[in-house]
């Protein structure tokens, strides 16, 4: 069965998340098209975009109206542009939690049954609206980092079944790194998605660049768990996000904000180690790096456009020039 999944999603996912500083209109621009061409030269063969909806305190998921008769170009053009270049695209819905009572997506949860029911009903409406407009997308994520809600197995199975009714491509769920082992509905999906912000070296000294050997050993512990999950479920793993903040703590808390310089030796060492890990583990079929922006200008936190990071991506993923 694994080869069917690998054939559907692609056994060699060399992906980049193309993000946005707004609600996503940038994905429909000429700058986005040019960005895809640039990424392709670096060896990227998949991109991911993340449409937004807003979560309310009462459980309501509110989103912009999506008209099937007039699909928004920010959603349809990236698919066209990716396919025109021989690339593939993953659609990965994100809940915007800023301005809500929730500190991040993983904290979204509802003790009140009415609020929880309201969430799943409106969330289903949103994801189905997206799914109906992206039949040509090469993969779709049913949820991202919703650890406070992923324990509601029955509701998620219902959402997944509804999506299958309108979208025929591969499906995954993007579980946070510390959530992946608790998800009970992997059998309803095609591949295991992981937000791969693993604390590779929890005891790492801030600002000190660990040796390659130490980083590889840290990854080996992570890979052993993922390999066991692969064997238990029969599903391969894709890193739906993989990145390191430009901070002194990248090896132990890669998700945490910092004031470091993009492309610092620590950030670079962590990225190179993660790409070595992917290369040596058959259970992991690839990753979507976090992140890039249309018309990217090098600056800030996780951005992969810093020259040392971009060189690492090319070294790992770009096909060698023919002789």
Buried (B, 14 or more C-beta within 10 A) or exposed (E): EBEEBBEBBBBEBBBBBBBBEEBBEBBBBEEBBBBBEBBBEBBBBBBBBBBBBBBBEEBBBEBBEBEEEEBBBBBBBBBEBBBEBEBBBBBBBBBBBEEBEBEBBBBBBBEEEEBBEBBBBBBBEBBBBBBBBBEEBBBBBBBBBBBBBBBBEEBBBBBBEBBBEBBEBBBBBBBBBEBBEEBEBBEBBBBBBBBBBBBBBEEBEEBEBBEEEBBBBBBEEBBEEBBEBBEEBEBBBBBBBBBBBBBBBBBBBBBEEBEBEBBBEBBBBBBBBBBBBBEEBEBBBBBBBBBBBBEBEEEEBBBBBBEBBBBBBEEBBBEEEEE
